[in-house]
Amino acid sequence: MTLTAPEHLATRTPQASLDAAVAFLRAGRHPDGWWQGELETNVTMDAEDLLLREFLGIRTDTETLEAARWIRSRQRADGSWATFQDGPADLSTTIEAWVALRLAGDDPADPHMRSAQTFVRAEGGLERSRVFTRIWMALFGAWSWDELPDMPPELIFLPTWFPLNVYDWACWARQTVVPLTVVATLRPCRPLPFGVDELRTGAAAEPLAKPWTWTGAFQRLDRVLHAYSRRPLRGVRRLAMRRAAEWVLARQEADGSWGGIQPPWVYSLLALHLLGYPLDHPAVAAGIRGLDRFLVREETPEGTVRRLEACQSPVWDTCLAVTALLDAGVPADDPDVLAATDWMLAEEIPDVRGDWSVRRPDLAPGGWAFEFDNDGYPDTDDTAEVVLALRRVTHPDPQRLRAAVDRGVAWTIGMQSRDGGWGAFDADNTRVLVTKLPFCDFGAVIDPPSADVTAHVVEMMAAEGLAATEECRRGVDWLLAAQERDGSWFGRWGANHVYGTGGVVPALVAAGIDADAPPVRRAVGWLERHQNDDGGWGEDLRSYEDPSWIGRGASTPSQTAWALLALLAAGESSDAVERGVRYLVDTQLPDGSWEETLYTGTGFPGAFYIRYHLYRMVFPISALGRYVNGHSS
């Protein structure tokens, strides 16, 4: 079928809305075949970028002024900054934003700075900020290294069977912790031209927890480690530092990044620099240069603003865009589909044995990563969604496509954890001991199986005719056991129970669970009970920490689409479906897009959230397409 934008959008039908959305999505494809929407997070990315450049001595006036404009634009009326749109104020984010604005020359007596200071002190001051914020302050002499958790580089020697070895951490935490052990051991101090006394309260450190608790035990272990660090075994420490540097260098990606994400990237650059690697060393130079690709510049009435993406999502965006087009009825050999397919095939990682192989040494490589360059860390979630897209394409080289799909399927199945579920990057990354360390106050530090990832893998296996296999049956059993009492599923990588439920129901139905089975009926009932009066669905990100927000929040296009995808998979033709479709149709903009300023993506539950700029398009198109075409997959 040929899909073109309608001439008159005032009296849209679902089909006309779908046509307009498809036209808008097509126009956003890069000539090389991929789609990529901005991945927006919060101003800590921009504050820490300026602090990094200050520490390295490469910060310029232009980039400082542009970043400062963006940081100021995100300040809230109470003087604070939040980690997501309309979210609660965040102490550490506000501290880092204030310090960055001081670098830009803002006077602490200015009203916006004074209001930030008032908020910080009211919330406990710098003394109650997260560990990462205090690490940044220590780098510049505004906090004592003695008052930070000790992270000895000797961790690199711990064997994989021993508790607290680096492979017990999730890949994003592992890549951050190893370089941080170097930074914390060298204890640099490069004072800023200003102090941060305005952010202090003078509050004493919180008392130690009881020694028989995990928290108390690790607090006391931390004191032992601090004592050791004052008088380490020097030969062992030198070897540990060298081994950590080698570990870091071995994991740098082709674009200069580490893992394609900001935290390990920044701390790896700091570690190498402190170990004496000059700024023109190939690894350091590539790392600094690579950050430029993650910059977004935008013209505003106040001037150019500059912000840094924490990560980029081209593989994820592209496979979801292809699925959306196919759901909309675009032919399987459409030129846009084929261009995206060729690009995704080139992005396969068929021959790199990344950190995942530590737990699965006999598993052959395969799969896809989230980013342009992250060959060391493919993930099961992207791979499952890429396979679900590719297998529907009519490609001129079907053998090439099938071989890539088969490798991806085999690798993903091989990454199943012992309990039957799937984590994103590692298998059996479930040791909770690391979460008890004093250092770990920054969100998720392990990568256990989650309902959304497991659902995507189960759906992929079912589509590939593998629903009857033991691996798929164990995945289904895991999902059934993970269902919440209210009928929903927790969403690890999207907000939140709407995302989890929206992913699990289609997977269960695809795997052979009858749409009338009690688990599906309970999920349908949960979605219907949480539909908003405007016909849409929304769930505030505060639901990760406050259960009263579960299933509750302002409607968004992406979350409405997730709910519709579940209801359609369950065979629903109810008033809830019609109202949800009408919400999408009525809120569509004249250009065929939808507006979505709220964040619906999750990095670390309770700590770090994402606004995927393309979510507002790909999921509504899939939902409308499946509705219009009368199918659920």
N, C-alpha and C positions, 0 to 999 in steps of 0.2 A: 504494500500500500504506500502511497505517497503522502507524506505528512508535511503540511505547510501551515504557517500561522494564519488564522482567520482574519478577514478584513475588519470585522466588527466584534469587539470583545465585550460589549455591554450585555449581551444575552448569551453568555457562554453555556455550552453544554459540556458534560465531561469530556466528550470527544474533542470539542474545540479547545478546551483547556489543555488537553493532552497534546494536541497538535502544536499549540503555541509554545508549550514547555519544551517539546522536542526540538523545535526550531531554535529556541534560545540555547539549549544545551549543545546542539550541533555547532553553533557559532563560537562556542568556547573551546573547541578542540584545537590543540596546538598543531601546527603543520607537521610535526614529527609523529603525530598520532595519539598523544596522550592528553589527558585532562589533569588539571591541578588547580584546586581551589585553595585560597589562603587558609593556613592553619593558625588561627588567632588564639593567643593564650592570655597572658597578663603582663604588666609592665616590669616584672622582675627580669624578664628576658632582656629588656632594654637597659634597665639599671645595671645589671650584671655585665652587659656588653660594654657599657661605659667604664665600669670598674675594672674589667679585664684590660681594656685599652689603656687606662690610666696606669695600671700596674706594669704593663709592658712598655710604657712610654710611647705609645703610638696614637693616643687619642688626639683628634683634631677638633678645632672649633666648629667646623661645619657639621660634622656628625653629632657633636654634642648638642648643638642648638636644635638640630632636627629631631633628635631623640627626646630632648627635653620638652619640645612642643607636644609630642605624642604623650609623654608621661603626664604633663599638666592636663591634657584633654581628658584623661581618664580619672582625674581626682573627683571624689564624691563631695557632696555638699557639707558633710561633717569633717572634711579634711583628710579622709582616709582613702585608701585604694582597696579594691576587692580583687578576688581571683577569678571572678566571672561576672558578666553583666547582671546588674540588679542583685548580686549576692551580698552576703554580709561583709562588713569591713574586716580586713586582715592585717594583723599587727606587723608581721615580718615584711609583707609586700609594701606597707606604708613606710617602714623604716628604710628599705632599700630605695624606694622612690625618692624619699626626702634627701638621702645622701647623694643620689644621682643629680638631683636638682641643685644641690650645693655645688657639685662639680660644674654645673652649667652657669654658676654665678648667681643663683637666686639667693636673696638675702633672707636669713632666718627670721628677720623681723617682718617680712612681707606677710600679708594676711593669710595667703594660702599655705605658707610654710608654718606660721604660728598655729593654724588650725590642725595641721598634721601633727605638730609637736604635742598639742593638747590631747589629741586622740591617742598617740603613742604612750604618753605618760599615764593616761587614764587606764590603758590596757596592760600596764605593768612595765612598760619601757623596754629598752634594749635587753634588759636582764631576763625578760620572758619571751624573747624572740626565738625562732627555731635555730637549730644548730647551724644550718647553712648560712643564715644571715650573720651569725656571730663569727663564723669562719671568715666571711668577707671583711668584717670589722677587724678581725685579728690580722689579716693580711696588711691592713693599713694602720696597725698600732692602736686601734680603738677598742680592742678587747684583748684579754690575756689568753695566750695559747694554753696556759696552765688551767684555765677554767673551761676548756673544751674537752670533750671525750677524746681519749687517746686511741689512735688507729695505727698500730705498728706495721711497718712494711713487711715484717716477718710473716704476716698472714699469707703472703704469696707462697710460702713453703708448705702450708698445711695440705695434706693429701685429701683427695676428694671424698674419702670415707670419713674424714674427721670433722666434727661439728665446727661450724663457722668458717670453713674453707671458702674461698672466693666464689666457687661454683654453687654454694648454697644461696647466694644472692641472685635475684633476678638479673637478667642481662643488663638492664639499664642501671641498676644499682651497682652491679659488679664493675662495670666500666667506669663508674664514678668513684667507687671506693678505692680501687687500686691506685690511681694517680693521687687521690687525696691522702693516702698513707705517706706518699712522698712529700707532698706539700706540708702536711702536719708535722712530719719529722724535721724538715728543714726550718720550719717556724719563721718565715720571712716577715719583715716589718718595713713597709715603705710608707711613712706617714703622709696623710693628706694635708693640704694647706689649711685645713680647718678641723675643728673637733666636733664631737657628737654629744657633748654634755647635755644639750637640749633634750636629748632622747632618753636620758637616764633618770631613774627614780631613786637610785641608791638602795633599792631593795636587796636584802640578803639572799643568798642562794637558798633554794628550797631544801628542807632537811632531807636526809637520806631516808629511803624507804626501809621497811623492816628487812633485816638480812635474810630471812627465810623466803622472801618473795623473789621472783626473777629480777624485778627492777632493782631491789636492794642488793642482791647478789652481784649483779653486773656493775652497779655503782661502786661497789667495793673492789671488784676486779679492775675497774678503771683506775682506781688509785694505785693498784699494784703495777699496772702497765705504765702509769706516769712515772712511778719510781724506777722501773726498768729503763724507761726512755732516757732518764737522767744519767744512767750508767749502763748502757747496752753492751752486749758482746760486740765489739766494734767490727770484727771481721764478719760476723754473721749479719750485722746491720748493713755493712757496705755491700755484701752480696745480695741482701734483700732489696736494697735500693736499685742495684743494677738489674736484678731479675724483674723488678716492677717496671723499670723503664723499658726493658725488652718486651715485656708483656704488652705495655701500652703501644709501643711502636708497631708491634706485630698486628695490631687491630685497627690501625688507621686505614680509612677507606680511600678509594681513588679520588674522591672530591676533597680530600683533606680532613674530613670529619671523623668522628668516632661514633659509630652506631647511628649516624645521621641525626643525632639529637643533641640539644644544647648542653645538658649537664656534663656528660663525660668529655665532650668536646672542649669545653672551657677548662675543666680541671686537668685534662691531659696536656693542654697547652701550658698551663701554669707549671705543672710538674716538670715538663721537658725544659722549660725556660729556667726554672730554679736549679735543675741539674747541670746547667751550663750550656745547653743547646742554644746557639745564637739565633736571632730572629731571622737570619737568612739561611739557616739550616733547612734543607728540603722539607722535612716533616713539619717544622714550625711554620715556615713560610706558606706551605700548602694549607695548613690548618687555618691560619689567619686569612689567607686569600679565599678559602672556601666559604667563610662566613658571609662574604658579599652576596653569594647566591641566595642566602636566607633572608636578605633584607627586602623589605617592602617600603617603597617611598610613595607618598601620596600628597597631592597639592590640596591645601585647605586655605580658607580665608586668612588664617594666621601665618601661612607660609608652608613650606615643605615639612612634612612629618616623616620620620624614619622609624620603623619598628622591625624587630627581629622575630622571625618565626622560630619556635622551639624545635620544629621538625617540619618536614614536607611529606605530602601524602600522594604522590602521583600514581603509584601502582594501585593503591586502594581506591582513589578517585576514578581511575580509568576503568578498572574492572566493574565498579558499581555503575559507571556511566554506560558501559556496554550492556550490562544486564538491564538497565533502565530502557535503553533504546530497543532491545529485543522484546522486553515486556510490552513496550508501546506498539509493537507490531512492525518495527523496522525490519526489512529482510535480513536474513542471516549472512548474506554476502554483500551488504551495503558497503559502499566505499569508506564511510566513517568507521564502521565496525571493523572492516578489514585492516584499515590503517592502525587502529588501536590494537587489534590482535597482533599484528606484526611487531608493534612496539613492545607489547607484553611478552611475546615469545623471546624477544631479545633481552628482556629483563630477567628471564629465568636464571636461577643459580644452580647449574647442574653439576658443578665440579669443585665446590668449596666446602671443606669440612670445618664449619664454625664451632663456636663453643657448645652448641647443641650436641656435638658428637662426644663430649665428655660423658654424658649419660647414655648416649646411644652410639657406641663406637662401631658397631657393625652395620649401621644403617647407611645406605647409599645416599649421597646428596640429592637435592632437588628442591623445588619450591620457589617462592617469591618473597621478597621483602616489601616493606611499606614505602621505602624511599627510592630516590634515584640511585643512590650508592650506599648499599649496606649489605654487601655480600656475606659478611660474617654472621649476620643475624636474620635469616629468613624467618617467617612466622607462619604458624598454622592457619591463622585467621585470614591473612591475605591470600595464602595459597588456596584455601578452600573457596574463597570468593572468586579468585582468578579462574580456577577450574570450572566453577559453576557458570562463568561467563564463556570461557573458551569452548567448552564442550557443545555449546549451542551455535557456534559459528560455522558457516560453510566456507572453508578456506581452500585456496588453490593448491596448497600443499598439505593435504589431510594427514599424511604420515608424520610430518614434522610436528603438527599440532598435537596429534595423538600421543606422540612420544613424550612431549613436554607434559601433557596432562597425566600420563601414566607415571612419570617420575614424581610429579607433584602429589598425586594420590598416594603412591607408595611411601614417600617421605612423610607425609602428614599422618598416615595410619601408624607408621613406625614411631611417631612422637606421642602416641597415646600414653598417658600416665597409668600407673599400676591400678589406680582406683576406677579406671574406665573413662575418665574425662580427659580433656585437653587443655593445657595452658597455651599461652601464645607463643613463647620463644623457646621454652625448655620443657623436657619431660621430668616429672617427679621433682619439681622445684618447690617442695612443700615443707621444708624444715622451718618451723616457726621460731627456732631459737634465735636466729639473727634479728628478728623483729623486737627482741627484748633488749638489744644493746642500747645504751644511752645515745648513741649516734643516730639512731633510726627514728627520728621524729618528723620525717619529711614525706610520709605517705607509704605506698606499697613498696616493699623491698623484696618480696618473693613473687613468684609467678605460678600460683597453683591453678588447677583447672577451673574454668568459669563456665557458666551456663551459656553465655552468648557465643564464646569460641567453640565450645563443644557442640552447640546446635548447628553452627555453620559447617563444622566438619561432618556431622551426621547427615545434614542435608546434602552435602557434596557426595558422600558415600552412597546415599540412597539414589541420587541422580545417576551415579555410575553403576547402578545395579548391584550394589554391595550391601543392601539393607539386611540381608539374611546372614551376613558374616558375623562371626563372634565379636569382632571388634566393634561393629556397628551396634549390635545388640547390647554390648556393655556400655557404649556411649548413651544409648537410649535409657538404659537402666540408671545410669548416672543422672541424666536429666530428670527422670521421674522422681528420683530420690531427692533432688535439689529443689523441687517445687516448694514454694512457700505455703504456709497454711492458708493464706488468703487466695491462693490460686495463681499467683504471679511467679516470676523468676527474677532474681537479682541480675542486674546488668553491669558487668565489670568495666566494659570499654565504651558504654553509652549510657545516657541518662534515662532512667536507671531501670526500674522495674518495667516501664513501658518498653524500653529497648530489649531487655532480657526476654520478656514475654513475646514481644514482636518477632524475636528470632527463634525462640524455642518451638512455638506452635507450628510454624511451617515445617520445621525439621521433623517433629514427631509425626505429623501427618504424612510427610514424604517417606518416612521410614516405616510406615504401615500401621501406625496407631490410628484407630478409628476416630473420626471426628466427633462421634457421639460418646467416646470413652470419657470417664469421669475427669481425668487430668485436663483434657482439652476443654470440657464443659466448664470446669472451674476457672480456667484461664479466660475463656470467653466471658464468663460472668464477671470476672474481675475487670476486664477491659470495659465492659458495658457500664459497670458501676462507676468507673472513673472517667467517663466521657464528660467533657465540659459542656456547659449550656450552649456554647457557640457551635457545638458539633465536633470540635477538635479535641486533641489530647495534649497534655503537657505534664511534665514532672520536673519540679525544681531540683537543682543539684544538691540542695540542702538535705534531700532525702537520704543521702549517704550517711549523714550523721544524726539526723532527726527523723525518726520513723513517721512522725505526723505529716511529713511532706511526701511520703510514698504515694505515687500516683496522682499527685496534686501539683498544679502549677499552670501558668498561662499556656494556652495552646500554641503550638509551633507546627509548621508544615512537616518537618522531619518526624517528629514524634507522632503526629496524626497519621502519617504514612506507615510508621511501624505498627501501630495498632490496626490499621486497615489491612496490612499484609497478613497479620495473624488471623483476623476475622475472615478474610477471604479464603485463606488456606483451610480454615475450619468449615468452609461451605456456607458461611452466613450470608443471608440476603435480607438482613434485618433493618429496622429503622436506624440502628446505630451505624451501620455501614452507609446508608444513604445520607445521613447527617454528616458523617465524616467526609464523604466525597464532596458534599455540598460545601463544607468548610474549605476544602482545597480549591474548589472552583471559585468560590466567592472571594477568597483572599488573594487570588492570583493577581499580579500586577499587569498592566497593559502590555508590557514587553514579553510576557510569558513566564516570568520568573516569580519567585515568592520572596518576601522579606523575612529574614530570620536573624534577629540581633541577639537572641538568647543563646547561651551555650548549651549544646546537647551532646557533646563528646566528653569522654573522661580519659584523663591521663593516669592520675593517682586518685582513687576514691577518697574524698574528704580533704584533698590537698591541691590538686592540679587539674584544671578543666580546659576544654578545647571547644572553640567555635569553628567547625568545619564549614567553610563558605560554600562548598558544593552540596552539602547535605540537603539544603533547601530545594535542590533540583532533583537529584538522582532518586531519592526515596519517594517523593510525590509522583514522579513519572512512573516508577515501578508500580505504585499502588493504583494510580489511575489506569495504567495500562492493563493491569490484571483485572481491574473492575470492568473496563470497557470490553476487553476481549474475553471475559468470562472464564478465566482460568486462574490458578493459584500458584503456578510455578513457571 
